[in-house]
Amino acid sequence: MDQVQRPEGYRLVGVFEEDGRCTAAACFRAIRNLAWGDCLYVDDLSTVPDARRRGHGRALIEWCLEEATRLRCDELHLDSGVGPDRADAHRLYFNMGLRITSYHFARELRRRD
């Protein structure tokens, strides 16, 4: 992360318990592209299983929204996997005002090592 992603603007914010344990984190970066303009892109948002349903994810998204505003971004974006195990995360995103605005397509490539 420090050698590759941080020089590209990748940042990390977390939620810490009183004992100092990090129980949730958001990894993000400010980006600019033709489709979205200036936006804050959340690469990763995760909460450890035993700390879920305590509002940590909501708090991190709220913090990211404030940071996006501070950075004068036009939008906040994140991708989320699909499947029944993602239902709680998706409910949170919808409740936070995020909407599904596109499909994300991917294809694995064979590496020529």
Contacts in CASP RR format, 6 or more apart in sequence:
PFRMAT RR
TARGET T0000
AUTHOR 0000-0000-0000
METHOD contacts of the structure
MODEL  1
MDQVQRPEGYRLVGVFEEDGRCTAAACFRAIRNLAWGDCLYVDDLSTVPD
ARRRGHGRALIEWCLEEATRLRCDELHLDSGVGPDRADAHRLYFNMGLRI
TSYHFARELRRRD
1 10 0 8 1.000
1 12 0 8 1.000
5 29 0 8 1.000
8 29 0 8 1.000
9 29 0 8 1.000
9 30 0 8 1.000
10 27 0 8 1.000
10 28 0 8 1.000
10 29 0 8 1.000
10 43 0 8 1.000
11 27 0 8 1.000
11 28 0 8 1.000
11 29 0 8 1.000
12 25 0 8 1.000
12 26 0 8 1.000
12 27 0 8 1.000
12 28 0 8 1.000
13 25 0 8 1.000
13 26 0 8 1.000
13 28 0 8 1.000
13 60 0 8 1.000
13 63 0 8 1.000
13 64 0 8 1.000
13 67 0 8 1.000
14 22 0 8 1.000
14 24 0 8 1.000
14 25 0 8 1.000
14 26 0 8 1.000
14 60 0 8 1.000
15 22 0 8 1.000
15 23 0 8 1.000
15 24 0 8 1.000
15 25 0 8 1.000
15 47 0 8 1.000
15 51 0 8 1.000
15 56 0 8 1.000
15 57 0 8 1.000
15 59 0 8 1.000
15 60 0 8 1.000
16 22 0 8 1.000
16 23 0 8 1.000
17 23 0 8 1.000
17 51 0 8 1.000
23 47 0 8 1.000
23 48 0 8 1.000
23 50 0 8 1.000
23 51 0 8 1.000
23 54 0 8 1.000
23 56 0 8 1.000
24 45 0 8 1.000
24 46 0 8 1.000
24 47 0 8 1.000
24 48 0 8 1.000
24 51 0 8 1.000
24 56 0 8 1.000
24 57 0 8 1.000
24 59 0 8 1.000
24 60 0 8 1.000
25 44 0 8 1.000
25 45 0 8 1.000
25 46 0 8 1.000
25 60 0 8 1.000
26 42 0 8 1.000
26 44 0 8 1.000
26 45 0 8 1.000
26 57 0 8 1.000
26 60 0 8 1.000
26 61 0 8 1.000
26 63 0 8 1.000
26 64 0 8 1.000
27 42 0 8 1.000
27 43 0 8 1.000
27 44 0 8 1.000
27 45 0 8 1.000
28 40 0 8 1.000
28 41 0 8 1.000
28 42 0 8 1.000
28 43 0 8 1.000
28 64 0 8 1.000
28 67 0 8 1.000
29 40 0 8 1.000
29 41 0 8 1.000
29 43 0 8 1.000
30 38 0 8 1.000
30 39 0 8 1.000
30 40 0 8 1.000
30 41 0 8 1.000
30 68 0 8 1.000
30 71 0 8 1.000
30 73 0 8 1.000
31 38 0 8 1.000
31 39 0 8 1.000
31 40 0 8 1.000
31 41 0 8 1.000
32 38 0 8 1.000
32 39 0 8 1.000
33 39 0 8 1.000
36 74 0 8 1.000
36 75 0 8 1.000
36 77 0 8 1.000
37 74 0 8 1.000
37 75 0 8 1.000
38 71 0 8 1.000
38 72 0 8 1.000
38 73 0 8 1.000
38 74 0 8 1.000
38 75 0 8 1.000
39 68 0 8 1.000
39 73 0 8 1.000
39 74 0 8 1.000
39 75 0 8 1.000
39 76 0 8 1.000
39 77 0 8 1.000
40 64 0 8 1.000
40 67 0 8 1.000
40 68 0 8 1.000
40 71 0 8 1.000
40 73 0 8 1.000
40 75 0 8 1.000
40 76 0 8 1.000
40 77 0 8 1.000
41 76 0 8 1.000
41 77 0 8 1.000
41 78 0 8 1.000
42 61 0 8 1.000
42 64 0 8 1.000
42 76 0 8 1.000
42 77 0 8 1.000
42 78 0 8 1.000
43 78 0 8 1.000
45 57 0 8 1.000
45 60 0 8 1.000
45 61 0 8 1.000
45 78 0 8 1.000
45 89 0 8 1.000
47 54 0 8 1.000
47 56 0 8 1.000
47 57 0 8 1.000
52 88 0 8 1.000
53 88 0 8 1.000
57 92 0 8 1.000
58 92 0 8 1.000
58 95 0 8 1.000
58 96 0 8 1.000
61 92 0 8 1.000
61 93 0 8 1.000
61 96 0 8 1.000
61 98 0 8 1.000
62 96 0 8 1.000
64 76 0 8 1.000
65 76 0 8 1.000
65 96 0 8 1.000
68 75 0 8 1.000
68 76 0 8 1.000
76 98 0 8 1.000
78 93 0 8 1.000
78 98 0 8 1.000
79 104 0 8 1.000
80 86 0 8 1.000
80 89 0 8 1.000
80 90 0 8 1.000
80 93 0 8 1.000
END
